[in-house]
Amino acid sequence: MTVRTVILCGGKGTRAYPQTVSVPKPLLEVNGQPVVQHVMELYAAHGFTDFVLATGYKHEAVVEFAGGLKTGWAVDVIDTGEETNTGGRVRKIVDHVGDTFFVTYSDGLGDVDLQGTLTHHHAHGGYATMTTVPLPSQYGTVEFDGEGKVEGFREKPKLPDHYINAGFFVFDKRCFDTWPDPGEDLERDVLPAFAASGELFVYKHTGFWKSMDTYKDALELTALCADGNPPWMRSGASASS
């Protein structure tokens, strides 16, 4: 059975302004190609090549991008409305997915074990799986002993006691039977409702992960491609349930 990958491509990308005035955020480039194409290549590398691009803002630009792909992938572009939020976009593609499907954002990259995520999803019995990563600190930290003597510095470490949503999901279609109303915001409305019903489980990822929230992030991701081996495409992703 084909497991489709729904990629949320409809937001206005306000944090990447002004680059997103003329180009929708999914089409902002990382190392010479749209970031959403990197996301698609990540899934394709794990054998998942059937995509639904849920668009809104600058829908036609995404249609043009999809039409120019020369990959052999199956790609449907669905206009889910310019003002629709993340949860609403997922709800509007209900007729375009099978019993189990992936959902992800168009701007998050990580060497996530997607096959492992799917296997874990089928094993726990709930209808929703969310990949999590240790919280990356935006600041460097200072290490010191009991007397306050500085022993060293750590540059923007991961904080292993705190996990955040990494944006790689697996859902069963039956989740729509109990989707909260209106359920427009995936993060604030839908996922908490799934958790309250006991249906949401996590898949912990401890390898590479980075979200392209700003143009600066795009430049940083591009720099990580300098050796021709982007960290999100490297084998041996580290994950656990």
N, C-alpha and C positions, 0 to 999 in steps of 0.2 A: 504494500500500500504506500502510495506517495505521501510524504509528509511535507506539506507546503510551509513556506516561510513567509510570514506577514511582516513587512518592514514599514514602520510608521514614518511617512515622508511628508506629512502635511503641515507641520508647524512653520511659524514665520521666522524662527531663528533670531529672535530679537537680541540675544546675547552676542551674536556674531555680526551685529550691525556695525558698519554700513555695508559690509560685503554682501549681505543678504537682500539688499534693496533690489538688485537686478538678477540675482541668482538665488534659488532656494537653497537652504542649508544643505540638504542631501547632495547637492551638486557642487558644493565647495570642494576644491581639489586638495588632495593629499598626495604628494609625490606625482603630480601630473594627471591624476584621474579622480573623478568624484568619490567622495568618502563612501557614499552608498554602494559604489561598485566594489570597494574594498570589503564592505560588509557582505555583499553577495558572494564574493570570491572566497571569503572565509567559510560560508555555509557550503559552497560548491566543493571546497576542498574536503569536506566531510561527507560528500555524496548527496547533498540536498540542493537540487538545482531547479526547483519549482517555486516561483516567487509570486507574491501579491504585494505590489507597492501601493499602500494606502495614502493617497495624496490629498492636497487641499490647496495651500498657498502655491501659486505658480504651477498648477497642475500640468499645463501644456508643456512646460519645460521638462518635466519628468517623463511625460509621454515621448517627447522627442529623444531624450536620453535612452529610454528603454528600446525605442525603435532602432537605435543605432548600435545596440549591442550585437556583437558577432560571436556568440558563445555557444549557441545551441540550448541555452537555458529556456525554460518556459516562464514567461513573465506577463502577468496581468497588471494593468495600472487602473486602479479604481479611485475615482474622485469621491472622497468621503466628506467634502465640504471644507471651505476655507476657515470657518470659525469652530469647527469640531475639535474637541479635545481628544487626548490619547485613548481614553476608554471608549468614547463614542466612535472613534475610527475602527477599533477592534470590533465593536458590535455591528458596524455597518458592513463588515466583510463576511458575516456569518454564512452567506450562501456561496462563498468562494473557498471554503476550507472543508477538509474531511473530518473524521472523528478525532484525530489528534493533529495539532499544528504548532509550529513555532511562531513566536512573536518577538520582535526586537526593534530597537530604535535604529535610525539611519546614520547615527553618528558615534556609536560605541564599538570599540575594537578590542578584542582580547583573544588569547590562544585557548579559548574555552573548548573542552572536550564535548562537542555537541552530541556525538553518539552516546557518550557516557551520560550526558544530561537526559537524553531520551530514554535510555535504559533505566535510569534512576526514577524517572517519571512513571514509567509503567510499573515499577516495582512497589512504589509506596501507596498506590491505590487512590490518591487524591486526584482532583481534576486540574490542579495547577501547580507548576513548578517554577520557582524564581531562582536564578543564579545570583549568588552574592559574592562580594569580594571584601577583603579587609579595607577599612576606611583609609584612603591615602591622605596623610596630613598635608595641608597646603603650606605648612611652615616647617622649617628645620627645628629639631629638638636638641636640648642640652642635657648631657648626662653628667651627674656629679655624685660624689659619695655622701655618706651620712654627715660629714662635717662641712658640706657645701663646696668641696674642692672639685673643680670642673675636670672631668676625665675625658670628655670628647664631645663631638657633635654628630648628629645624624641628619642628613639632608632629606627632608620631606619623607619620613619613614611611613610604612604601613602600620596601622594600629590594629593589631590582631584581636583585641578584645571588642572591637566594634565592626560590624559588617553592614554594608550598604547594598542596595539593589544595583546589580550590574547590567540589567536590561536584556538578559537572554532568558526568555520564557518558553515553557511548553504548556499548552492548554489542551484539555479535552473539550470537544464541542458541547458536551452536556453542561459546561459552565454557564452557557447562555440561558439555561433553564432557571438559574437562580441569580442572574446578573442583577445587581442593585439598580434601582430606578432613581435618577436617570443613568447613573454610572458613567458620567462623562469623563471623569478624571481617573485614569488607570491607577495612579499611585495613591491618590487620596481617598477615592471612593471604592474602587473595585477590589484591589488587593487586600485592604483591611476587611472588606466583607467576606472575601474568600477565606482569610485567616480566621475570622470569627466563626465561620461554619466548619472549620477543621479540615478544609480541603487544600490549603496552600502549604507546600513543602519547599525547603531550600536545597539547592545544590551549591556547595561551597567551591569557589574557584580561588586559588591562591597564586596563579601565574600572572602573566601580563594582562593588564586592562587599562584602558584610558578612554575617556569620553571627549569628543571634540565639541566643546561648548562654545569656544571662541575662536577667532582667527589665529590667536596666539597658539592655541592647541593644535590647529591645523599645521602651523609651522613646526611645532615640536614633533608631531607625528611624521611629518615629511623628513625631518632630520633623522628619525629612527630608521628610515628606509635607506640611508646613505650606503650601507654595505650590501644592498640588494636582497636583504633577508629580513623583511619586516617582522617584529617580534610577535605580532598577532597571527602570523602564518607559520611559526615555528612548531615543530612537533614536540611531543612530550609535555603537553599542558598538564598542569598540576591541579587536581580537583578531588573532592571527596563529598560524600553525602553526610 
